[in-house]
């Protein structure tokens, strides 16, 4: 479970970081969104391995975030 917690923290930090690139229409926003989508997928995969409610909620939120990030980045899942 410690690896899961670390990954969730890393993912959350990147998810908070990403909107600032979008807001200023940074030339790097698509790259950041791709990385964010990859990290969200990794976090979701780890959380799906656990049966706790908070892990299931986190996994669902991460899957949704990954989808949105891929839309912004213009890449298919």
Secondary structure by P-SEA (a helix, b strand, c coil): caaaaaaaaaaaaaaaaaaaaaaacccaaaaaaaaaaaaaaaaaaaaaacccaaaaaaaaaaaaaaaaaaaaacccc
